[in-house]
Amino acid sequence: MLALTFTMLVAMLLAATMGFAIQRGGTCTVAAIDEVLRKRRFNRLLSLLEASVWVLGGLLIAHAFNLMPPMPAGWVITPWMVLGAALLGLGAAINRACVFGAIARFGSGEWAYLAAPVGFFIGCVLWQVLGQTILADHVPQKIATASIVFQAPTVLAWMIAAWMLWRVVKLAIVSVNDPKALLAKVWEPHAATVVIGITFFLALFLAGPWAYTDALADWARGMMSNTLQRSLLLFALLAGAVYGGWTVGRFKATRVTLAGLARCLIGGALMGAGSVMIPGSNDGLILTGMPLLWPHAWLAFSVMCVTIAVFLKTTQWLQK
């Protein structure tokens, strides 16, 4: 019992650190696509993809030592999955933040973003109802075979491990030369990615799959496994984001408006419905599905990004 408690405390600390990094780095798929459209820069988008590489490296190393944690299966691609990815992107665009960005904004004191996970849960429940009535024939099918990642030669694990070590050392050197960099109001996106990738994988290794959107989707399906553990990790994630905003003076409680609540609730509901159709939201896609090289995860994330881009461009055109 003591060992289990200690393991859980470590996992919560890792989740809190991940929330801190998300808030400091302003990690968000919507912000990344907006940067591409407005500035023709891919810095934030590439940093999100780098997070997948970090988790991939951790998986390869764990597999080399036969220490693999339980991992989600892949899914057969269907037209409904593509529609779900579009709904996920539309919901994120309406919400003005993906599930990562909602954590970052909440950490800055934008209380309305608490409605996003509530809406996400509602969207999951509504899809479950529709799936049992109108769309009863849409039942996601798992891929029977294991991920090709686990067929990779051991040398690839060591190559990625060397790259990861180089990135950590490089970040450490910058921190030593400029200690104030760790306390800067905004982290460079790739620095935040390093922390997010490391903390997510270590928490995954200790506590199993724990992405908060996956937990909400499971609870909507009545699968209440590890409820206390996953709730504590979600609380730690939010607390870390709040601490990140508070320590640099960015945490400023904003007035909650009815329009803001409605936007976050509707956006969250669309993201929830879309994630059930895929299955998986962008945090799970980036941090588990894409590192495992599941085709459905890469397709869904691509469709999500295109949908966000179309929504943002259309909104700009209408404003003009």
C-alpha positions as CSV (number, residue, x, y, z in Angstrom):
1,M,0.0,0.0,0.0
2,L,2.9,2.3,0.9
3,A,4.6,1.6,-2.5
4,L,1.3,2.2,-4.3
5,T,0.8,5.5,-2.5
6,F,4.4,6.7,-3.2
7,T,4.0,5.7,-6.9
8,M,0.8,7.7,-7.1
9,L,2.4,10.8,-5.5
10,V,5.2,10.7,-8.0
11,A,2.7,10.3,-10.9
12,M,0.8,13.3,-9.5
13,L,4.0,15.4,-9.3
14,L,4.7,14.5,-12.9
15,A,1.2,15.4,-14.0
16,A,1.5,18.8,-12.2
17,T,4.8,19.4,-13.9
18,M,3.2,18.7,-17.2
19,G,0.4,21.2,-16.5
20,F,3.0,23.7,-15.5
21,A,4.8,23.2,-18.8
22,I,1.6,23.4,-20.9
23,Q,0.7,26.7,-19.2
24,R,4.2,28.2,-19.5
25,G,4.7,27.1,-23.1
26,G,1.2,28.1,-24.2
27,T,0.9,24.6,-25.8
28,C,-2.2,24.5,-28.1
29,T,-3.0,23.1,-31.5
30,V,-5.2,26.1,-32.3
31,A,-2.4,28.5,-31.5
32,A,0.0,26.4,-33.6
33,I,-2.3,26.5,-36.6
34,D,-2.9,30.2,-36.1
35,E,0.9,30.8,-36.0
36,V,1.2,28.9,-39.4
37,L,-1.6,31.1,-41.0
38,R,-0.6,34.5,-39.6
39,K,3.2,34.2,-39.4
40,R,4.0,31.4,-41.7
41,R,6.0,29.8,-38.9
42,F,5.7,26.1,-37.9
43,N,7.5,26.4,-34.5
44,R,4.5,25.5,-32.3
45,L,3.2,22.8,-34.7
46,L,6.6,21.1,-34.9
47,S,6.9,21.3,-31.1
48,L,3.7,19.3,-30.8
49,L,5.1,16.7,-33.1
50,E,8.3,16.7,-31.1
51,A,6.2,15.6,-28.1
52,S,5.3,12.5,-30.0
53,V,9.0,11.8,-30.7
54,W,9.8,12.0,-27.0
55,V,7.1,9.5,-26.1
56,L,8.2,7.3,-29.0
57,G,11.7,7.3,-27.6
58,G,10.5,6.4,-24.1
59,L,8.4,3.5,-25.6
60,L,11.4,2.1,-27.5
61,I,13.6,2.3,-24.5
62,A,11.0,0.7,-22.3
63,H,10.4,-2.0,-24.9
64,A,14.2,-2.7,-25.1
65,F,14.2,-3.5,-21.3
66,N,10.8,-5.3,-21.4
67,L,9.2,-2.6,-19.2
68,M,6.3,-1.7,-21.5
69,P,3.3,-0.1,-19.8
70,P,-0.2,-1.0,-21.1
71,M,-0.8,0.8,-24.4
72,P,-4.0,1.6,-26.3
73,A,-4.7,-0.3,-29.5
74,G,-5.0,1.1,-33.0
75,W,-8.3,1.5,-34.8
76,V,-9.5,0.8,-38.3
77,I,-10.0,4.0,-40.4
78,T,-13.6,4.7,-41.3
79,P,-15.4,7.7,-42.8
80,W,-17.0,8.3,-39.4
81,M,-13.5,8.6,-37.9
82,V,-12.7,11.4,-40.4
83,L,-15.9,13.2,-39.5
84,G,-15.1,12.8,-35.9
85,A,-11.6,14.4,-36.5
86,A,-13.3,17.3,-38.2
87,L,-15.7,17.8,-35.3
88,L,-12.7,17.7,-32.9
89,G,-11.0,20.5,-34.9
90,L,-14.2,22.5,-35.2
91,G,-14.8,22.2,-31.5
92,A,-11.3,23.3,-30.7
93,A,-11.6,26.3,-33.1
94,I,-14.9,27.4,-31.5
95,N,-13.4,26.9,-28.0
96,R,-10.4,28.9,-29.2
97,A,-8.2,26.2,-27.6
98,C,-7.7,22.5,-27.9
99,V,-7.7,20.3,-24.8
100,F,-4.1,21.3,-24.2
101,G,-4.9,25.0,-24.7
102,A,-7.9,24.8,-22.4
103,I,-5.5,23.7,-19.6
104,A,-3.1,26.6,-20.4
105,R,-6.0,29.2,-20.4
106,F,-7.4,27.8,-17.1
107,G,-3.9,28.2,-15.6
108,S,-4.1,31.9,-16.6
109,G,-7.3,32.4,-14.6
110,E,-9.8,32.1,-17.5
111,W,-12.4,30.3,-15.4
112,A,-14.8,29.8,-18.4
113,Y,-12.5,27.1,-19.7
114,L,-13.7,24.8,-16.9
115,A,-16.8,24.5,-19.0
116,A,-14.7,22.9,-21.8
117,P,-14.1,19.5,-20.0
118,V,-17.8,19.6,-18.8
119,G,-18.9,20.1,-22.4
120,F,-16.4,17.4,-23.5
121,F,-18.1,14.9,-21.1
122,I,-21.6,16.0,-22.4
123,G,-20.5,15.5,-26.0
124,C,-19.2,12.0,-25.2
125,V,-22.6,11.1,-23.5
126,L,-24.6,12.5,-26.4
127,W,-22.6,10.5,-28.9
128,Q,-23.2,7.4,-26.9
129,V,-26.9,8.0,-27.1
130,L,-26.7,8.6,-30.9
131,G,-24.5,5.7,-31.4
132,Q,-27.1,3.4,-29.9
133,T,-30.0,4.8,-31.9
134,I,-29.4,6.7,-35.2
135,L,-25.8,5.5,-35.8
136,A,-25.8,2.1,-34.2
137,D,-23.8,0.6,-37.1
138,H,-20.7,2.7,-36.2
139,V,-18.7,0.5,-33.9
140,P,-15.0,1.3,-34.0
141,Q,-12.9,-1.8,-34.8
142,K,-9.5,-2.3,-33.1
143,I,-6.5,-3.4,-35.1
144,A,-5.6,-6.9,-34.0
145,T,-1.9,-6.6,-34.7
146,A,0.6,-4.8,-32.4
147,S,2.2,-1.5,-33.3
148,I,5.1,-1.6,-35.8
149,V,7.1,0.4,-33.2
150,F,7.7,-2.7,-31.2
151,Q,9.3,-4.4,-34.3
152,A,12.0,-1.7,-34.5
153,P,15.6,-2.7,-33.9
154,T,17.1,-2.0,-30.5
155,V,19.7,0.3,-32.1
156,L,16.9,2.7,-33.0
157,A,16.0,3.0,-29.3
158,W,19.6,4.0,-28.5
159,M,19.8,6.5,-31.3
160,I,16.6,8.2,-30.1
161,A,17.9,8.0,-26.5
162,A,21.1,9.8,-27.6
163,W,19.0,12.5,-29.3
164,M,16.9,12.9,-26.1
165,L,20.0,13.1,-24.0
166,W,21.4,15.8,-26.3
167,R,18.1,17.8,-26.1
168,V,18.1,17.6,-22.2
169,V,21.8,18.6,-22.0
170,K,21.2,21.5,-24.4
171,L,18.3,22.7,-22.3
172,A,20.3,22.3,-19.1
173,I,23.2,24.4,-20.5
174,V,20.8,27.2,-21.4
175,S,19.3,27.1,-18.0
176,V,22.8,27.2,-16.3
177,N,23.9,30.1,-18.5
178,D,20.6,31.9,-18.0
179,P,18.9,30.8,-14.7
180,K,16.1,33.3,-15.3
181,A,15.0,31.4,-18.4
182,L,13.3,28.8,-16.1
183,L,11.3,31.6,-14.6
184,A,10.4,33.4,-17.9
185,K,6.8,34.2,-18.4
186,V,6.6,32.2,-21.7
187,W,8.7,29.2,-22.4
188,E,10.0,28.5,-25.8
189,P,7.6,25.9,-27.3
190,H,10.3,23.3,-27.8
191,A,11.5,23.6,-24.2
192,A,7.9,23.1,-23.0
193,T,7.7,20.0,-25.3
194,V,10.7,18.5,-23.6
195,V,9.1,18.7,-20.2
196,I,5.6,17.6,-21.5
197,G,7.1,14.5,-23.3
198,I,9.2,13.4,-20.4
199,T,6.6,13.9,-17.7
200,F,3.7,12.3,-19.7
201,F,5.7,9.2,-20.5
202,L,6.9,8.7,-16.9
203,A,3.4,9.2,-15.6
204,L,2.2,6.8,-18.2
205,F,4.8,4.3,-17.1
206,L,3.7,4.7,-13.4
207,A,0.0,5.0,-13.7
208,G,-0.9,3.6,-17.2
209,P,-2.9,5.6,-19.8
210,W,-4.2,8.7,-18.0
211,A,-5.0,11.4,-20.6
212,Y,-7.9,13.4,-19.0
213,T,-9.9,13.3,-22.2
214,D,-9.7,9.5,-22.3
215,A,-10.8,9.4,-18.7
216,L,-13.9,11.6,-19.5
217,A,-14.7,9.4,-22.5
218,D,-14.5,6.3,-20.4
219,W,-16.7,7.7,-17.7
220,A,-19.2,8.7,-20.3
221,R,-19.3,5.1,-21.4
222,G,-19.8,3.9,-17.8
223,M,-16.3,2.5,-17.6
224,M,-15.3,3.9,-14.2
225,S,-12.0,2.1,-13.8
226,N,-9.3,3.8,-11.7
227,T,-11.6,6.7,-11.1
228,L,-9.8,8.0,-8.0
229,Q,-6.4,7.7,-9.6
230,R,-7.4,9.4,-12.8
231,S,-9.2,12.2,-10.9
232,L,-6.2,12.9,-8.8
233,L,-4.0,13.1,-11.9
234,L,-6.4,15.5,-13.5
235,F,-6.5,17.6,-10.4
236,A,-2.7,17.7,-10.3
237,L,-2.6,18.7,-14.0
238,L,-4.9,21.6,-13.4
239,A,-3.0,22.6,-10.2
240,G,0.3,22.6,-12.1
241,A,-1.2,24.9,-14.7
242,V,-2.5,27.3,-12.1
243,Y,0.8,27.3,-10.3
244,G,2.6,28.0,-13.6
245,G,0.4,31.1,-14.2
246,W,0.6,32.3,-10.6
247,T,4.4,32.2,-10.3
248,V,4.9,34.6,-13.2
249,G,2.0,36.9,-12.5
250,R,0.0,35.7,-15.5
251,F,-2.8,34.3,-13.3
252,K,-5.5,37.0,-13.4
253,A,-9.0,35.8,-12.7
254,T,-11.2,37.0,-15.6
255,R,-14.9,37.6,-15.4
256,V,-17.0,34.7,-16.6
257,T,-19.5,35.7,-19.2
258,L,-22.5,33.8,-20.5
259,A,-21.1,34.0,-24.0
260,G,-17.7,32.6,-22.9
261,L,-19.3,29.8,-21.0
262,A,-21.5,28.9,-24.0
263,R,-18.5,29.0,-26.4
264,C,-16.4,26.7,-24.2
265,L,-19.4,24.4,-23.5
266,I,-20.3,24.0,-27.2
267,G,-16.7,23.7,-28.3
268,G,-16.0,21.1,-25.6
269,A,-19.1,19.1,-26.6
270,L,-18.0,19.0,-30.2
271,M,-14.6,17.9,-29.2
272,G,-16.1,15.2,-27.0
273,A,-18.3,13.8,-29.7
274,G,-15.5,13.9,-32.2
275,S,-13.1,12.1,-29.8
276,V,-15.5,9.2,-29.3
277,M,-15.9,8.9,-33.1
278,I,-12.2,8.7,-33.7
279,P,-11.6,7.4,-30.9
280,G,-9.2,9.7,-29.1
281,S,-8.7,13.5,-28.5
282,N,-5.7,15.4,-29.6
283,D,-3.8,14.9,-26.3
284,G,-4.2,11.1,-26.6
285,L,-3.5,11.3,-30.4
286,I,-0.3,13.3,-30.0
287,L,1.0,11.5,-26.8
288,T,0.0,7.9,-27.5
289,G,-1.5,7.2,-30.9
290,M,1.0,9.1,-33.0
291,P,4.1,7.8,-31.1
292,L,2.8,4.3,-31.7
293,L,2.6,5.2,-35.4
294,W,-1.1,4.2,-35.6
295,P,-2.4,5.4,-39.0
296,H,-5.7,6.5,-37.5
297,A,-4.0,8.9,-35.1
298,W,-1.9,10.6,-37.8
299,L,-5.0,10.9,-40.1
300,A,-7.2,12.3,-37.3
301,F,-4.7,14.9,-36.2
302,S,-4.1,16.0,-39.8
303,V,-7.9,16.4,-40.4
304,M,-8.2,18.3,-37.1
305,C,-5.4,20.7,-38.1
306,V,-7.0,21.3,-41.6
307,T,-10.4,21.9,-40.0
308,I,-9.0,24.5,-37.6
309,A,-7.2,26.2,-40.4
310,V,-10.4,26.4,-42.6
311,F,-12.4,27.8,-39.6
312,L,-9.8,30.4,-38.8
313,K,-9.4,31.5,-42.4
314,T,-13.2,31.6,-42.8
315,T,-13.6,33.7,-39.7
316,Q,-10.9,36.1,-40.8
317,W,-12.7,36.5,-44.2
318,L,-16.0,37.1,-42.6
319,Q,-14.5,39.7,-40.3
320,K,-13.1,41.6,-43.3
